[in-house]
Amino acid sequence: MNEPDDYSPQDAAPLHHRLTIPADCAGLRVDQALARLFPSHSRSRLQGWLKSGRVSLDGDQPDAKFKVWGGESLEVDAAPPPEAAAEAPEDIPLVVVHEDEEILVIDKPVGLVVHPGSGNWSGTLLNALLHHAPQLAAVPRAGIVHRLDKDTSGLLVVAKTLESQTALVRQLQARTVRRHYLALVHRAVAGAGMVEAPIGRHPTQRTRMAVVQSGRAAVTRYRPRERFARVTLVECQLETGRTHQIRVHMAYIGHPLVGDATYGLRRSGSPVLDAFARQALHAFRLGLLHPASGAEMTWESPLPEDFEALLASLREESAS
């Protein structure tokens, strides 16, 4: 993504840096020196700059382990990669729950893809964000730090500056971002519990995720909120954020989500449940520390109409 014409450099960190390695960095590896000189950027971002050849030392492109001794001329091109130019702003309506100079909180509707990818190169949340806040063109992935599946609704935070993006990523890594979901799952859930099981690609079906020992650590807490004859409304809290985590974990313990075509039941025996056309999952509460002020912030989102209508039908069915 190129810097837009109406974007002022004072609104974000500079995209190009030229400086001399100070004497107090003598003996450090290049990646260590970068971490000291650019503390507002994550180590993964700095490593990405090195690997993509966007760091030069006295005119050469060093590897991460090269040692500096002070006095070298350092140039860093922190501009987003050129292939991101294909990500164009699009005038797509957004439900903005909160916005300030550092962050943007969106209530994502069902059907909106978060990030461009195979089969969805336009019409995404990223395209909408670039139209809503053009300065996000200077932030990798337009500030997106976590995702929701296309057919999952609810709250999602976006960073508006590089510094805020780094701070939010670190909060996610430290598991201090509070993400609560409402999910309608099959069968009766007896009580509160926790699923701690690693998630990775399914060994034979590569478009699916699964609980596999070689996967990444994943933890989901859950508790029942409302019980019906065939299903239970549960509140799930993510401690980690793996792809399809709640859907995979609840299916793993025998409670797949209603409407989940990938991990759910083909038929439940209930016309009301089987008519629900997407996974019954909504990110209803989001809490975090503001990346600039450190203040605790929490937002909540009401259930979307289709989910609320499904629950109303189940309550009416139970009452009769």
C-alpha positions in Angstrom: 0.0 0.0 0.0 1.4 3.3 -1.0 1.1 6.4 1.2 -2.0 8.3 0.0 -1.6 11.8 -1.3 -3.7 13.3 1.5 -1.8 11.5 4.3 0.5 13.7 6.4 3.7 12.1 7.6 3.2 13.7 11.0 0.1 11.4 11.5 2.3 8.2 11.7 5.8 7.0 12.2 8.2 7.9 9.3 8.4 5.3 6.5 12.1 5.8 5.8 14.8 6.1 8.4 18.4 7.2 8.0 20.7 7.2 11.0 24.2 6.4 12.3 24.6 3.4 14.6 25.4 4.8 18.0 28.5 3.7 20.0 26.4 2.1 22.7 25.2 -0.5 20.2 28.7 -1.8 19.6 28.9 -5.6 19.6 25.2 -6.1 19.1 23.8 -8.1 16.2 21.9 -6.1 13.7 18.5 -7.4 14.8 19.3 -6.5 18.4 20.4 -3.0 17.4 17.2 -2.5 15.5 15.2 -3.6 18.5 17.0 -1.0 20.6 16.7 1.8 18.0 13.1 1.1 17.1 11.4 0.0 20.4 7.9 0.8 19.2 8.1 -2.0 16.6 7.7 -5.7 17.3 10.7 -8.0 16.8 8.7 -10.0 14.1 8.2 -6.7 12.2 12.0 -5.9 12.4 12.9 -9.4 11.3 10.5 -9.0 8.4 12.3 -5.8 7.4 15.7 -7.6 7.4 14.4 -10.7 5.5 12.8 -8.5 2.8 16.0 -6.5 2.2 14.6 -3.3 3.6 17.5 -2.7 6.0 20.9 -1.6 4.6 24.1 -1.1 6.6 26.8 1.0 4.8 25.0 0.2 1.6 24.9 -3.6 2.1 22.0 -5.8 3.2 23.1 -7.6 6.4 21.6 -10.7 7.9 20.2 -10.7 11.4 23.3 -12.0 13.0 25.8 -9.5 11.5 27.4 -7.5 14.3 27.6 -3.7 14.4 30.4 -1.6 16.0 29.0 1.9 15.9 29.4 4.6 13.2 27.8 2.5 10.4 25.2 4.2 8.2 21.9 2.5 8.7 18.9 2.9 6.3 15.5 1.4 6.9 12.6 1.3 4.5 9.6 0.8 6.7 7.1 1.3 3.9 4.5 -1.5 3.4 5.5 -4.0 0.7 4.7 -3.1 -2.9 2.4 -6.0 -3.5 0.0 -4.5 -1.0 -0.9 -1.8 -3.6 -3.6 -4.2 -4.8 -5.5 -3.5 -1.6 -7.7 -0.7 -2.6 -10.1 1.5 -0.5 -13.8 0.6 -1.0 -16.8 2.5 0.3 -18.3 -0.3 2.4 -20.4 0.8 5.4 -18.9 0.1 8.9 -20.5 0.0 12.3 -18.0 1.9 14.4 -18.4 1.3 18.1 -15.4 3.4 19.2 -12.8 5.5 17.4 -9.9 7.7 18.6 -6.4 8.6 17.3 -5.0 5.2 18.2 -7.7 2.5 17.8 -10.9 1.7 16.0 -13.5 -0.8 17.2 -15.8 -2.3 14.6 -19.0 -4.4 15.0 -18.5 -6.7 12.1 -21.6 -8.0 10.3 -22.2 -11.6 9.1 -20.8 -12.2 5.6 -18.0 -9.6 5.7 -14.5 -11.1 5.1 -11.9 -9.5 7.3 -8.8 -9.7 5.0 -8.3 -10.3 1.3 -7.4 -13.8 0.3 -8.1 -16.5 -2.2 -11.6 -15.9 -3.7 -12.0 -12.7 -1.7 -9.7 -10.0 -3.1 -12.2 -7.2 -2.7 -15.2 -6.3 -0.6 -13.4 -7.0 2.7 -13.1 -5.3 6.0 -9.6 -4.2 5.0 -10.9 -2.5 1.9 -13.6 -0.7 4.0 -11.0 0.4 6.6 -8.8 2.0 4.0 -11.7 4.0 2.8 -12.9 5.0 6.3 -9.4 5.9 7.5 -6.9 6.4 4.6 -3.9 6.7 7.0 -4.3 3.0 7.7 -2.5 2.5 4.3 0.7 3.1 6.3 0.0 0.3 8.8 0.5 -3.3 7.9 -2.8 -5.2 7.2 -4.5 -1.8 7.6 -4.1 -2.2 11.4 -6.0 -5.5 11.7 -4.5 -7.5 14.6 -7.1 -10.3 15.0 -9.8 -11.7 12.8 -13.3 -13.1 12.8 -14.5 -15.7 10.4 -16.7 -14.5 7.5 -19.9 -15.8 9.1 -19.0 -14.8 12.6 -20.3 -11.4 13.8 -19.2 -9.1 16.5 -16.4 -6.9 17.9 -13.0 -6.5 16.4 -10.3 -3.9 17.3 -8.1 -2.2 14.7 -4.8 -0.3 15.3 -4.5 3.1 13.6 -0.8 3.5 14.2 2.3 1.3 14.0 2.9 1.8 17.7 -0.7 0.9 18.7 -0.5 -2.2 16.5 2.6 -3.4 18.2 1.0 -2.7 21.7 -2.2 -4.6 20.8 -0.2 -7.6 19.3 1.8 -7.8 22.6 -1.5 -7.7 24.6 -2.8 -10.6 22.5 0.4 -12.5 23.0 0.2 -11.9 26.7 -3.4 -13.1 26.7 -4.7 -9.9 28.3 -7.2 -9.0 25.6 -10.6 -10.2 26.8 -12.6 -11.7 24.0 -16.0 -13.2 24.9 -18.4 -14.9 22.4 -21.9 -16.3 22.5 -22.3 -19.6 20.8 -25.3 -21.9 20.3 -24.0 -25.5 20.5 -25.6 -28.9 20.1 -26.6 -31.0 23.2 -26.8 -30.1 26.8 -23.7 -28.5 28.4 -23.6 -29.6 32.0 -21.5 -26.8 33.5 -18.5 -24.5 33.0 -15.3 -25.9 31.7 -12.1 -25.3 29.8 -10.7 -26.9 26.6 -6.9 -26.9 26.4 -6.0 -28.6 23.2 -3.5 -27.7 20.4 -5.0 -26.7 17.1 -3.3 -27.0 13.7 -4.2 -28.0 10.1 -6.2 -31.1 9.7 -3.7 -33.9 8.6 -5.7 -34.8 5.5 -8.3 -32.1 4.9 -6.1 -29.0 4.5 -9.0 -26.5 4.5 -10.0 -27.5 8.0 -8.4 -27.1 11.4 -8.3 -29.8 14.0 -7.0 -30.7 17.4 -3.5 -32.2 16.6 -0.6 -32.7 18.9 1.7 -30.8 16.5 -0.6 -27.8 16.6 -0.3 -24.5 18.5 -1.4 -24.2 22.1 -5.1 -23.2 22.3 -7.3 -22.5 25.4 -11.0 -21.8 25.4 -13.1 -21.3 28.5 -16.9 -21.8 28.4 -20.0 -21.7 30.6 -23.7 -22.3 29.8 -25.9 -19.3 29.7 -29.3 -20.8 28.6 -30.5 -24.3 28.0 -33.0 -25.6 25.5 -34.2 -29.1 24.6 -31.5 -29.9 22.0 -29.0 -27.1 22.3 -27.2 -24.8 24.9 -26.3 -21.1 24.6 -22.8 -20.9 26.0 -20.4 -18.0 26.6 -16.9 -18.7 25.4 -13.8 -16.8 26.4 -10.6 -17.0 24.3 -7.3 -17.1 25.9 -5.6 -17.7 22.6 -6.7 -16.9 19.1 -6.2 -19.8 16.7 -8.1 -20.2 13.4 -11.6 -21.5 14.0 -10.7 -22.0 17.7 -14.2 -22.0 19.3 -15.7 -24.0 16.5 -12.9 -26.7 16.7 -12.8 -26.9 20.5 -16.5 -27.1 21.0 -16.8 -29.8 18.3 -13.9 -31.6 19.9 -15.8 -32.0 23.2 -19.0 -33.1 21.5 -20.8 -29.8 21.3 -20.4 -28.5 17.7 -21.9 -25.1 16.8 -25.4 -24.9 15.3 -25.2 -24.1 11.6 -21.5 -24.9 11.3 -21.1 -26.5 7.9 -17.5 -27.4 8.5 -17.4 -28.8 12.0 -21.1 -29.2 12.8 -23.9 -31.8 12.3 -25.4 -32.3 8.9 -28.8 -32.8 10.5 -30.0 -32.2 14.0 -33.5 -33.4 13.8 -34.8 -29.9 14.4 -36.1 -27.9 11.3 -35.5 -24.6 13.2 -31.9 -25.4 13.9 -31.2 -26.9 10.5 -32.5 -23.8 8.8 -29.9 -21.6 10.4 -27.5 -20.9 7.6 -24.2 -20.1 9.4 -22.3 -20.9 12.5 -24.2 -19.5 15.5 -21.2 -17.5 16.9 -21.1 -13.8 17.9 -18.2 -11.9 19.5 -20.3 -9.9 22.0 -17.7 -8.5 24.4 -14.2 -7.0 23.9 -11.9 -5.7 26.6 -8.3 -4.3 26.4 -5.9 -1.7 27.7 -5.8 1.4 25.5 -2.4 1.3 23.8 -1.7 5.0 24.5 -3.4 5.8 27.9 -3.3 2.3 29.4 -7.0 2.7 30.5 -9.1 -0.4 30.7 -11.8 -0.3 28.0 -14.7 -2.7 27.4 -17.4 -2.8 24.7 -20.4 -5.0 24.1 -22.4 -5.8 21.0 -26.0 -7.0 20.8 -26.8 -10.2 19.0 -27.5 -9.8 15.3 -31.1 -10.2 14.1 -30.8 -13.8 12.8 -29.2 -15.1 16.0 -31.7 -13.3 18.2 -34.6 -14.6 16.0 -33.3 -18.2 16.4 -33.2 -17.9 20.2 -36.7 -16.4 20.2 -38.0 -19.4 18.2 -36.3 -21.8 20.7 -37.7 -20.0 23.7 -41.2 -20.1 22.1 -40.8 -23.7 21.4 -39.7 -24.4 25.0 -42.6 -22.5 26.4 -45.1 -24.5 24.4 
